């Protein structure tokens, strides 16, 4: 399969290859696609719960102080890590 990339995307890949642990563009793209699929699988499997938690968060935001961005990112990362570890 041949894929044509926009010059901006090619530049991003070159930068990632220079600074990252990837041995080739193919390796980087394989990792990116794997992570994308993992995220999409997670969202599909947890869509109803996510919608419920958004609604609960909206209600609680009206009543309690909000979390800052770092706290939110840490909580999301912890949930993703937990989900990854629970996959067969």
Secondary structure as UniProt FT lines:
FT   HELIX           7..19
FT   HELIX           25..45
FT   HELIX           47..63
FT   HELIX           69..86
//
